[in-house]
């Protein structure tokens, strides 16, 4: 990683530290709006959006570094939704990207009818992250000629839901809902439901790898302080090997997720699939070992470990769990001329799949 | 991105290396088609084929990172990594030159005298000079600092006495680096160790086979009975052996051979599943799971190569790669057995799925033992976490 990315990571970590342990412990839904303001001032919320669309014009790698830090700090903000999904959809629709917060959805069964002056939509946007808090919702209507619709978020109309960590995952029912024609744009066929899912999965893989590092940090600290039988429990080989196993899985997850994000302006879908499957499997291992080492204390609502592990258990199932991506990879492996070709194909061959 | 606890700098294969990859692939295809070798698992340690090594050298694919003035190609670590990956992916017989290329040459470049470099490096790059590793002893496996082979000062050099074991290829290689105690143990176990370049055909050297459970002859016991080593064959500084050996381990532990030993089996498994009419969805998902792990480990190994190239300390990252990678190698054999539902028939024709399965299984205990047991590697990682 070059100096510039290290600097971005350090700034992002600094901003995330505004989310205090007290605020994190009190959290019961909603979002960290003050942290969001700081992220906005640093232009971190629209990092990979071109300057012509109102963004910072940076690469996917720069955005990935910030997402990873958000995961490490477990800050509830719609960063992946704004920076990686809505920003991408609005750019494709030649729209200026507002600073947000934004969210995005790619429903698979939305009925789209043309009508005078626009479109009528009927269907459901399910479990949309931070739905009721977002100012606008970018909706990808994945069809032969895909459309991007931009909805003003009808705050009261959302049916509130949450994930295991209490982060908003809201559902919106559309019933012949009118969207004016100027808010619906035909986009390039590469802006597909599949590409949407790949970007979402990359975001979750990065969040997961950051959170795994946080779980590891907490576990190392605890194991070094907690004494039993007259010595810190980290001195027991069985425990120290748990720490090593966690460190290895976290490092592997971070490395493959960052690799997927450094392929260019689009994620490398093969590496993203690998990264989400890796992170999903590793999340289970890391959460289990973190709790094992923390003992009963880490299993209480007084201990901040729950803030990390409930996110690990949530994020691994979002945008395709490990089995979903393993099926995708397995099918790609069986379709390729041979496995080695798939493994070594350069990124440009694999962008978006 | 880097984890602050275990820093790993992410590296991808630069796009400019595709022509090199294609060139190696074309060469290997033609070698396989003309029957020059039969692909097999674990070929980097047991596939000894000197003419093949020399043909690789003619293409400039041995000693790639050795500077041109020593007969090498002066290419980058990632150039070399691409070539290694291609060789391992087809299970090519690279054992003859593997150790010399992987760790002898970098050690000579770092610690060797000008005379040693001039003598060995051009021969290594030509695919003619083969090395073995003289670290383990009957009572010193993972605990390397406990070596008992003694080096005693004599006129013009040193006399070495002791026994080395598990010395792969010692019956075929010409030389090995011997780690020996050159000063009595005075409490600091890591002091007083030195490395010597020893000719395996020298007077006083006896090489005896230790057969693998398959009956194959790869390991040896090498007895040193007052073997004379002239001063010019001392590697680096007398007394600095410990530091030299541990830096050598960074090269020994992080390469793509620590995850691709059973790749020929995995590739054959994918072909099997593809060939079967039902394309069992569970089998396809399992292949996806193995592919995900493979892609992850490959990025880790590439990243460690990049760290080594940048002169950054990589011993902890290398231990991590080897711990995860070698367990993956074993898992491939276990999964392949279940998914193909095939008897591991030891008399299967070479190069077939079943022959890869048999070899992948029978060699599997070695993956997590050689180059430092995985328990020791996890200890290395845990110790680094304590310091972080």
Contacts between the chains, C-beta under 8 A, distances in Angstrom:
chain1	res1	chain2	res2	distance
A	1	B	1	5.6
A	1	B	2	5.9
A	1	B	9	5.2
A	1	B	10	5.9
A	5	B	1	7.1
A	6	B	2	7.9
A	9	B	1	7.0
A	64	B	1	7.0
A	65	B	1	5.8
A	68	B	1	5.6
A	209	B	1	8.0
A	213	B	3	4.9
A	213	B	4	7.1
A	213	B	5	6.5
A	216	B	3	7.7
A	216	B	5	5.8
A	216	B	385	7.9
A	217	B	4	7.8
A	217	B	5	6.5
A	220	B	5	7.0
A	220	B	385	5.5
A	220	B	386	7.9
A	220	B	388	7.2
A	224	B	386	7.3
A	234	B	382	8.0
A	234	B	386	6.7
A	237	B	379	7.7
A	240	B	378	7.9
A	240	B	379	7.4
A	240	B	382	3.9
A	240	B	385	7.9
A	240	B	386	7.8
A	241	B	375	7.7
A	241	B	378	5.0
A	241	B	379	7.9
A	241	B	382	6.5
A	243	B	382	5.6
A	243	B	385	5.4
A	244	B	323	7.7
A	244	B	378	4.1
A	244	B	379	7.5
A	244	B	381	4.0
A	244	B	382	4.4
A	244	B	385	7.0
A	245	B	378	7.2
A	247	B	3	7.7
A	247	B	5	6.0
A	247	B	6	5.2
A	247	B	320	7.3
A	247	B	381	5.7
A	247	B	385	5.7
A	248	B	320	5.0
A	248	B	323	6.2
A	248	B	324	5.5
A	248	B	381	6.5
A	250	B	3	5.9
A	250	B	5	7.6
A	250	B	6	7.6
A	251	B	3	5.3
A	251	B	6	4.7
A	251	B	8	5.4
A	251	B	300	7.4
A	251	B	317	7.7
A	251	B	320	6.1
A	252	B	296	5.2
A	252	B	297	7.3
A	252	B	300	5.8
A	252	B	320	7.9
A	252	B	324	6.2
A	253	B	296	7.7
A	254	B	1	5.5
A	254	B	2	7.5
A	254	B	3	5.4
A	254	B	8	7.2
A	255	B	1	7.9
A	255	B	8	5.4
A	255	B	10	5.7
A	255	B	296	7.2
A	255	B	299	5.1
A	255	B	300	5.2
A	255	B	303	5.7
A	256	B	295	6.5
A	256	B	296	4.2
A	256	B	299	5.0
A	256	B	300	7.7
A	257	B	1	7.8
A	258	B	1	4.1
A	258	B	10	4.4
A	259	B	10	5.5
A	259	B	12	5.8
A	259	B	299	4.4
A	262	B	10	6.4
A	262	B	12	6.0
A	263	B	12	7.1
A	270	B	295	6.9
A	271	B	295	6.2
A	271	B	299	7.4
A	273	B	288	7.8
A	273	B	292	6.9
A	274	B	291	7.0
A	274	B	292	4.3
A	274	B	293	8.0
A	274	B	295	3.8
A	274	B	296	5.7
A	275	B	296	7.4
A	277	B	288	7.1
A	277	B	289	6.7
A	277	B	292	3.9
A	278	B	292	5.6
A	278	B	293	7.0
A	278	B	296	4.6
A	281	B	289	8.0
A	322	B	289	7.6
A	322	B	292	7.8
A	323	B	285	6.2
A	325	B	288	7.1
A	325	B	292	7.0
A	326	B	285	4.9
A	326	B	286	7.7
A	326	B	288	3.4
A	326	B	289	4.5
A	326	B	291	7.9
A	326	B	292	6.0
A	327	B	281	7.2
A	327	B	284	6.4
A	327	B	285	4.8
A	327	B	288	5.7
A	328	B	288	6.7
A	329	B	287	7.7
A	329	B	288	3.7
A	329	B	289	8.0
A	329	B	291	4.7
A	329	B	292	5.6
A	330	B	283	7.8
A	330	B	284	3.8
A	330	B	285	5.3
A	330	B	286	7.1
A	330	B	287	4.2
A	330	B	288	3.1
A	330	B	289	7.6
A	330	B	291	6.8
A	331	B	284	5.9
A	331	B	288	7.4
A	332	B	288	8.0
A	333	B	270	5.3
A	333	B	287	5.3
A	333	B	288	6.8
A	333	B	291	5.2
A	334	B	270	6.4
A	334	B	273	6.3
A	334	B	274	4.6
A	334	B	279	6.7
A	334	B	284	6.0
A	334	B	287	7.0
A	338	B	267	6.1
A	338	B	270	7.3
A	338	B	271	7.3
A	339	B	266	6.5
A	339	B	267	4.8
A	339	B	270	4.6
A	339	B	291	7.0
A	340	B	89	4.7
A	340	B	263	7.6
A	340	B	267	6.2
A	342	B	291	7.4
A	343	B	291	7.5
A	343	B	294	6.5
A	343	B	295	6.4
A	343	B	298	6.7
A	344	B	13	7.8
A	344	B	21	6.6
A	344	B	85	7.2
A	346	B	13	7.8
A	346	B	15	5.6
A	346	B	18	6.0
A	347	B	12	7.4
A	347	B	15	7.7
A	348	B	15	7.6
